[in-house]
Amino acid sequence: MHSIGIDLGGTIVKVGLIENGRITGFMSFDANSGKGLSANLPCIEKAIDKLTGEAGIAPSNLSGIGLAFPGIVDPVKKKVISTNGKYDDVCDLQLDKWVLEKWNIPFDIDNDARLATLGEWKYGAAKGCDNVVMMTIGTGIGTGVVIDGTILYGQHFQAGSLGGHFVVDYKARKCTCGNIGCVEALSSSFFLSSIVRDNEFVSEAFKAKADEYDFKQIFEQSKAGSKDATIIRNECMDVWSAGIINYIHAYDPEVIVLGGGVMRSEDTIIPYLKKRVDSLAWCPSGKVKLVVSVLGDNAAILGIEHLIKAKKLMAGVKR
């Protein structure tokens, strides 16, 4: 059966029609997350109806609709517990009721990085592994964890998903979460302009354009020989390495999957991170593999399909 996956990004909303590990239909649109999720629901409805209509599928025949959310989620109550400046109205929304009223089918929701991890574990770069960490690098830093073949949740549904908020320098920059020196505050694209301006080794001319840079430009300029860009590039990779070492020490994975648009520069990133992680992580029994996501931006949507299938299987067992 087909299902629908919705991936809420900070700037883009993606909606996919999924069947057996494949996205058979896809739509995306710009989202102003600052306006809240309510403002986006009509567009999501239209996308779902368009995708199912084009595929000749009655919405009532879908196995379910799942949503990947960039925050802390209670997947049991199907509610968002906490946001971080994105879609802040969502905690007051009854999304399961919305789905029931519109299409009369089951609804599931989980953290976006956890679902991306689920997708890579079941269909992508970590397929066949029982101990996995995924790290997504972008506007923020997201993580998900599989231990002994089980996706990690914890007492408050935040275990494994807050790797971007591991502290790597307690005297450093304040993060949007309120903590000091998080991986995200020191190496995500959201903070990139501050990372440039605050670096004492970067030229004033380079700092003057801090608001114009993204990671693509930083890596391109570094490759072209810019010393300033190389300083920023290496600083961020050093922080990513520190985060990965913490994940290795905390979760003891077999493999770490790295995702996000920045991994288009994997030929630079992977060797750099591997050398640093291999030399600094305490792994006397063997090195941890670092691999790049093979599902890319579709990982969370495909993770949703597996989540829906698993929930239906568990419901059948309980009956």
N, C-alpha and C positions, 0 to 999 in steps of 0.2 A: 504493500500500500504506500501511497504517497503521504508526505507530511510537509509542513511548512516550518522553515526556520527563519527567525528574525534576529539580526545582529545589530544592536544599537551602538554605533560608534559616536565619538564626540562630535564629528562633523558629517558622517555619512550613515544612513540607515540602509541596511542590506536585507533583502527578502528573497529567500530561495525556496523553490519547490524541489523536494528531495525524494529519491527512490533508490533503495539498496546501495547507499554509499555514493550516489551520483547526484549532482545538482542538474535537474532537467529543465529548470526555468529560473530566471534570475532578474531582479530589478533592484535598483538603488536610487537614492535621492538624497539631496542635501538636507541636513537636519540642524536646526539651531537648538542645541540641547539646552541652552539657557532659557528657552521659552517653555521647557518642560515636555513631558511625554504626551500629555493630552493634545497638544497642538499637532503632534505627528500621527496620532491614531487614525484620523481620516485618510491620510496618505498611505498608511500601512494597510488599511482596509481595502483601498482601491488596488494596491499592488497584489494583495492576496486574491482578490476577486478576478483581477486580470490574468494572473498566472494560472489559476485553476480553470478559468474560462478558456484560455488559449489551449490548455492541455485537454479540454473536454472532460474535466473532473468535477463532479458535484462536491462542493465544500464538505457536505455531510459525509462523504466517503473518505475524507482524509483521516489518517490515524491520529492526528493531533497537530497542535501548533505549539512551537517552543520559542522562547525568547532568551537571548544572551544579553545580560545587562552588566554594564561596567561599574559594579558596586557590590556590596555585601548582600547576599540573597538568602532567604529561607526557602529552599525548594519544597519543603514539606507543606508549609502554609501558602506557598506560591506568592510570597510577598517580598518586596525589597526592604531590607532592614536599614541600610544606610547608603547614601550617595556621596559623591565627592565633587560637588559643583556641576553635575550633569543630570538633567532630567529630575530636578529636585522635587517635583510634584508626585513622583511615582510612588512614594511611600503611602500616599493616601488613595491610590487607585486600586480597584479590584479588577485586575486584568483577567483573572479566570472567569469572572462574571461577564466581562466584555466579550470574551471569546465564546462563552456559552450562549449569550444573547444573539451574537452575530452569526455564528456558524454551528452551534450546538455540538461541539466536539471538545475533547480534553485539551487542557492547557498545562504547559510546564515552563518553568523559568529557572535559570541558574546564572552564576557569575560567568562573564564572557571568557575570561582566561581559562577557567576550569573547563568550560565547554570546548574551547580550542584544544586544550590538552586531551580531552576525551576524543576529539576528532582525530588528532595525530596518533593517539594510542590505538584506536580501532581501525583507522583507514590510512594512516600516513607514515611519517618518519619513525614512529616508535612502535609500529605494529609488531606484535610478537614479544614485546618486552613487558615485564611485570613491575618494574620500578623506574618511574619516569618523572622528570621535572620538565615543564615547558616554561620558557621565559619569552614574553612578547615585548618588544622594544618599540615604542612609538610615542604618542602624546604622553602616555604614562608608561609604567613598567608593570606588566601583569604576569602572574604565575599560576600554575596548576600543578598538582602532584598526584601521582599514582604510587601507592606502596603495596607491594605484594599482591598486585592485581586488583586493588581496590582504590577508587578515586577518593581522595582525602577531603573530609568535611570538618570534623572537629565538633566540639560542644556547641559553638555558636556559628557554625557554617562558614567560618573564615579561615580554617586551616588550609594551608597551601596556597591561598589566593592573595596573600599580602606580602609576597616576596619583593614587591616594589617598595615596601615600607620597612624592610630590614635596614637597620642603622649601620652605616659603614664609616661615619665620621660624626660623632656626637657633638662636635663643636662647629659644625658646618651650617649650611643654609637650611632655613625652615621650609618644610614641605607643606603642600596643601592639606595634608591629613592632620597637621598640627604638630607633628613630631619634628625633630632636628636631625639632619644628616641622612635622610633616607636615600636608598639607591635611586628612586625616582627624582628626588630633588636635585641630585647631583649628576644625572645622566639622561634625562628624558627630553624629548623635543619641546615639551611645555616650558621647561626651564632653560632652554638652549641660549636664549639671549642673555640671561643672567650668568650662565656658565661662561660665556664669552666675556662679558663686562667685568666679571669678578676675578678673572685670571690675571695675575700680576705679570706674567711672562709674555702676554699678548700685546702687540703694538696698539697704540691709540687709534691708528688709522683703521685697523681691523675691528676694534671695539666700536667705532663710530657706525658701523653697519650691522651691529649685533642683532637688531630686530629683523634684518633681511634674511638671515641664514636659516637653512634647515639642514638636516643631516646629509641629504643628497649633495648639497653644495659644499658642506664641510669635507666630505670624503673626496669629492671631485677636485676641490682646490688643493687638498693635501696631496692627491695623486699628481697634480700638476706642479708640485714643488713648493706650495705655500707653507712656510714654517709656522705661521700663526694657526692655520687650519690644522696642521699636524699636531700641534700642542693640544688643541681642543679635542680633536679626534682621539688622541691617545689618552687624554684625561677621562673621556667618557668610556673608552674600552677598559681602562683600569678599574673604573667603578663597576662596569658590567662584570668584570672578572671577580671583583670582590663579592658581588652579589652571588655569582655562581658558586664560588668557594663556600659561602655560607649555606647555599642550598645543598651542596654536596655533604657538608658536615651535618646538616640538620636531617636530611632525608635519605642519604646513601643511595642515590639512583644509579641505574645501569647506564642511562643515557639522558642527556639534556638536549631538548629541542629548542632551537632559537627561531623566533618568528618576528614579523614586523617588516615594514618597508625598507628599513635600514639594511636588512640582510641581502639586499641586492648587491651590497659590497662584501659578500661573504668571502671572496677571495682574499680580502684584507683582514676581515674580522675573525674568521675561524682560526687561521694560523696564529694570530696575535693572542686571542683568548686561550687557545689550547696550550701555547707555550707558557703563559703566565699561570693558568690553572694547574697544569701538570707540575709546575715547580713549587706551587704554594699550597695546594690542597693536600690534606693529610689522608692519603688513600694507599695504605701499605699493601692492600690486597689487589690493587689494579687501578688503572686510570679510568676515568669516566669519559665516555664518548660524547663529543659535541657535534650535533648534526643540525642541519637547517630544515625548517618546516617544508614539507612537500605540498601541503594543502594551501599554504599562503593565507590569503584573506578569507578563504572558504572554510577554514578549520572549525570555527565555532558553529557555523551552520550545519556542517556534517556531524559535529558532536551532538547537536540537538536531535538529529535523527536517532542516534544510538540511545540517547537519554529517553526518548519517547518509546522506543522499542523495549528498553529495560523496564520502564514503568509498566507497560502493558503486560510484560512477562510476569512481573511480580504480582500484578493484580490477578492474573490468571492462577498463580500459585496459591494466593490467599483464598480464592474462591474454592 
